[in-house]
Amino acid sequence: MAKPPDPQRNIPRQDRARRTVEAFFEATAQLLNGGPDSAVTTNRIAERAGFSIGTLYRYFSGKPSLFTAMAIHEMDRQEREVCAALADTRADTVADIVRLAVRPALGAFKGRTIVRAKLVRAALGIPGMGERYEQMITAISRALVVAVTTKALDCTHHPSPAAEFIMMRGVIGAIRSDVVFGDGNRVGTVEFEDALIESVSLHFTR
C-alpha cells in the first residue's frame, strides 16, 4: 500500500513557517479561482503571496507538490475540526448532529468550488492520496456514528458497518459529482444540504 504523500520539502513546524505556507495556499487558491490553469505558475503564486520564488521552492518542489499539499491540508483540517465538533456537540437530534459532518464537506476550500474542482482533478492520480482520503472519511464516519448513537434522542437504529461505510462517502460522492463533473450550482444551496442530511439521517431513524 502506498504511503500518504508528504509533498512539502520543509515541514512548517514554526508559526512563521506555517504562515508562509498558508500564504502560498491562499495565493494559489486566488489564482485558481480567478483564471485558467495556465495562468497559475509558481512565479505568479510567489508574487501573489508576497515571497520570492526561492522561498516557495524551499517548501515545495513545484506546482504539483503545492497542489498536493493544499489537498492534504484541507483533509487534515476537516478531519480534525469535524471530529472535534462531533465529540463536543450538545445537539440531541439526528439531523443537527449529521449537519455537523455534512456542512463542512460542502464548504471545503472556503466554499470555492472552482478551486476544489481543480485540486481534486490534480490529486486523482497522486500515489497515496486515496489512502489519505480514506483515513479522513473513515475517521469522520466513525465519529458521526458514535455522536449520533450516544447523543441523539431520536436515534432509533444503529447503522451496520456497511451503512457506516456508505453514508459519508455518498455525501462526498454527490458533492464531487456536482463540483468536478457538473456546474457546481447545487453545492451551497439549502436544498442540496438538506437532501444530503436527510440521506445520512435515514441510516439512524429507519
C-alpha positions as CSV (number, residue, x, y, z in Angstrom):
1,M,0.0,0.0,0.0
2,A,1.3,3.4,-0.9
3,K,2.0,5.8,1.9
4,P,0.1,9.1,2.1
5,P,2.1,11.7,0.2
6,D,4.2,14.2,2.1
7,P,5.0,16.7,-0.7
8,Q,6.5,19.6,1.3
9,R,10.2,19.9,1.4
10,N,10.4,21.7,4.7
11,I,7.6,20.8,7.2
12,P,6.4,24.1,8.6
13,R,6.8,23.5,12.3
14,Q,7.1,27.1,13.5
15,D,4.3,29.7,13.4
16,R,6.2,31.8,10.9
17,A,6.8,28.9,8.5
18,R,3.1,27.9,8.8
19,R,2.0,31.4,7.9
20,T,4.3,31.4,4.9
21,V,2.9,28.1,3.7
22,E,-0.7,29.3,4.3
23,A,0.1,32.4,2.3
24,F,1.2,30.2,-0.6
25,F,-2.0,28.2,-0.3
26,E,-4.2,31.3,-0.3
27,A,-2.3,32.8,-3.3
28,T,-2.8,29.6,-5.2
29,A,-6.5,29.4,-4.4
30,Q,-7.0,33.0,-5.5
31,L,-5.2,32.3,-8.8
32,L,-7.1,29.1,-9.4
33,N,-10.4,30.8,-8.7
34,G,-9.7,33.7,-10.9
35,G,-8.4,32.3,-14.2
36,P,-7.2,29.4,-16.3
37,D,-4.8,26.8,-15.0
38,S,-2.1,28.1,-17.4
39,A,-2.0,31.4,-15.5
40,V,-1.2,29.6,-12.2
41,T,2.6,29.4,-12.3
42,T,5.0,29.2,-9.4
43,N,6.3,32.7,-10.2
44,R,2.8,34.1,-10.0
45,I,2.0,32.2,-6.9
46,A,5.1,33.5,-5.2
47,E,4.4,37.1,-6.3
48,R,0.8,37.0,-5.2
49,A,1.9,35.6,-1.8
50,G,4.5,38.3,-1.4
51,F,7.5,36.0,-1.3
52,S,10.4,35.2,-3.6
53,I,10.3,32.2,-5.9
54,G,13.2,30.8,-3.9
55,T,11.1,30.8,-0.7
56,L,8.4,28.9,-2.5
57,Y,10.9,26.2,-3.6
58,R,12.1,25.9,0.0
59,Y,8.8,24.4,0.8
60,F,7.6,22.8,-2.5
61,S,9.3,21.2,-5.4
62,G,6.8,22.7,-7.9
63,K,3.2,23.3,-8.6
64,P,2.1,19.6,-8.3
65,S,3.7,19.4,-4.9
66,L,1.9,22.6,-3.8
67,F,-1.5,21.3,-5.1
68,T,-1.0,18.1,-3.2
69,A,-0.1,19.9,0.0
70,M,-3.2,22.0,-0.3
71,A,-5.4,19.0,-0.7
72,I,-3.8,17.2,2.3
73,H,-4.0,20.4,4.4
74,E,-7.7,20.6,3.7
75,M,-8.3,16.9,4.6
76,D,-6.3,17.3,7.8
77,R,-8.3,20.4,8.7
78,Q,-11.7,18.7,8.0
79,E,-10.9,15.6,9.9
80,R,-9.6,17.5,12.9
81,E,-12.4,20.0,13.1
82,V,-15.3,17.8,12.3
83,C,-14.3,15.0,14.7
84,A,-13.8,17.7,17.4
85,A,-17.2,19.2,16.7
86,L,-19.0,15.8,16.8
87,A,-17.3,14.9,20.1
88,D,-18.1,18.2,21.8
89,T,-21.6,18.9,20.5
90,R,-24.6,19.2,22.8
91,A,-27.0,18.7,19.9
92,D,-29.5,16.0,20.6
93,T,-31.3,15.3,17.3
94,V,-30.0,13.2,14.4
95,A,-30.3,15.9,11.8
96,D,-28.5,18.5,13.9
97,I,-25.6,16.2,14.6
98,V,-25.4,15.0,11.0
99,R,-25.3,18.6,9.8
100,L,-22.0,19.0,11.8
101,A,-20.4,16.5,9.4
102,V,-22.2,17.4,6.2
103,R,-21.9,21.2,6.2
104,P,-18.0,21.3,6.4
105,A,-17.9,18.9,3.5
106,L,-19.9,21.4,1.4
107,G,-17.7,24.3,2.4
108,A,-14.3,22.8,1.8
109,F,-11.7,25.2,0.5
110,K,-13.7,28.1,1.9
111,G,-16.5,27.3,-0.4
112,R,-14.5,27.9,-3.5
113,T,-16.0,25.2,-5.8
114,I,-13.6,26.1,-8.7
115,V,-10.6,25.6,-6.5
116,R,-12.0,22.4,-5.2
117,A,-12.7,21.0,-8.6
118,K,-9.2,21.8,-10.0
119,L,-7.4,20.4,-6.9
120,V,-9.5,17.2,-6.9
121,R,-8.6,16.7,-10.6
122,A,-5.0,17.3,-10.0
123,A,-4.9,15.0,-7.0
124,L,-6.7,12.0,-8.6
125,G,-3.5,10.3,-9.8
126,I,-1.2,11.1,-7.0
127,P,0.0,7.9,-5.2
128,G,-1.1,7.8,-1.6
129,M,-3.8,10.4,-1.9
130,G,-6.6,7.9,-2.0
131,E,-5.3,6.3,1.3
132,R,-5.3,9.7,3.0
133,Y,-8.8,10.4,1.8
134,E,-9.9,7.0,3.2
135,Q,-8.3,7.8,6.6
136,M,-10.2,11.1,6.7
137,I,-13.6,9.8,5.7
138,T,-13.3,6.7,7.9
139,A,-12.5,8.8,11.0
140,I,-15.4,11.2,10.3
141,S,-17.8,8.4,9.7
142,R,-16.9,6.7,12.9
143,A,-17.1,9.9,14.9
144,L,-20.5,10.6,13.4
145,V,-21.9,7.2,14.3
146,V,-20.6,7.5,17.8
147,A,-22.0,11.0,18.3
148,V,-25.5,10.2,16.9
149,T,-26.0,6.9,18.6
150,T,-24.9,8.3,22.0
151,K,-26.4,11.8,21.9
152,A,-29.4,11.9,19.5
153,L,-32.7,11.4,21.4
154,D,-34.5,10.5,18.1
155,C,-31.9,7.9,17.0
156,T,-33.8,4.6,16.7
157,H,-31.3,2.5,14.7
158,H,-27.6,1.7,14.9
159,P,-26.2,1.6,11.4
160,S,-24.5,-1.5,10.2
161,P,-20.8,-1.4,9.3
162,A,-21.8,-1.3,5.6
163,A,-24.1,1.7,6.2
164,E,-21.3,3.4,8.2
165,F,-19.0,2.9,5.2
166,I,-21.5,4.3,2.7
167,M,-23.1,7.3,4.5
168,M,-20.4,10.0,4.3
169,R,-18.8,8.5,1.1
170,G,-22.2,9.1,-0.5
171,V,-22.2,12.7,0.6
172,I,-18.7,13.3,-0.7
173,G,-19.5,11.5,-4.0
174,A,-22.6,13.7,-4.6
175,I,-20.6,16.8,-3.8
176,R,-17.8,15.7,-6.1
177,S,-20.2,14.9,-8.9
178,D,-21.6,18.4,-8.8
179,V,-18.3,20.3,-8.3
180,V,-16.0,18.3,-10.6
181,F,-18.3,16.9,-13.2
182,G,-21.2,19.3,-13.1
183,D,-21.6,23.0,-12.8
184,G,-21.3,23.3,-9.1
185,N,-24.6,25.1,-8.7
186,R,-26.1,22.6,-6.3
187,V,-23.4,22.9,-3.6
188,G,-24.1,25.9,-1.5
189,T,-27.9,25.6,-1.7
190,V,-30.1,24.9,1.2
191,E,-32.0,22.2,-0.8
192,F,-28.8,20.3,-1.5
193,E,-27.6,20.4,2.1
194,D,-30.9,19.3,3.4
195,A,-31.1,16.4,1.0
196,L,-27.7,15.2,2.0
197,I,-28.5,15.4,5.7
198,E,-31.7,13.5,5.1
199,S,-29.9,10.8,3.2
200,V,-27.5,10.3,6.1
201,S,-30.1,10.7,8.8
202,L,-32.2,7.8,7.4
203,H,-29.4,5.4,8.5
204,F,-30.2,6.3,12.1
205,T,-34.0,6.6,12.1
206,R,-35.5,3.8,10.0
